[in-house]
Amino acid sequence: MGTGESKPRGCGIDEESIQDFERQLKDNLYRIWNRMSSGSYLPPPVRTVAIPKAGGGERKLGIPTVADRVAQMVVKRQLEPKLEPLFHPTATGIGPSNPPTRRWAKPDKDAGGMTGFWIWTSKASSTTSPTT
């Protein structure tokens, strides 16, 4: 990049755009596949950008490389359908605007003799409190 030019939006530390990645798509996808399938894939560092907050200050935003975004999506698409059914139906993401709540849950009849267990959830649950 020449003097005065800014980095394209969405580029990671390698400054490779989606268009750059697509120019050598076959080679780039092969490289990701080869590293992931051999267990040698390591994500590169992210580019950090400061984003101003409405109330003042700033927060840091990490921007991964295009190749790492592709690798993350591959993993998400493969694992999510297999892992999602394992979570409790009322379990959701927990964060500052969605604080955790402790709930008592009773497992299905086929749960191997368990009578109930505590879960952390951020949604109101239809489960009942433990009885003694």
Helices and strands as residue ranges (DSSP letters): H 18-23, H 25-38, E 47-52, E 58-63, H 66-83, G 84-86, E 101-105, E 117-121
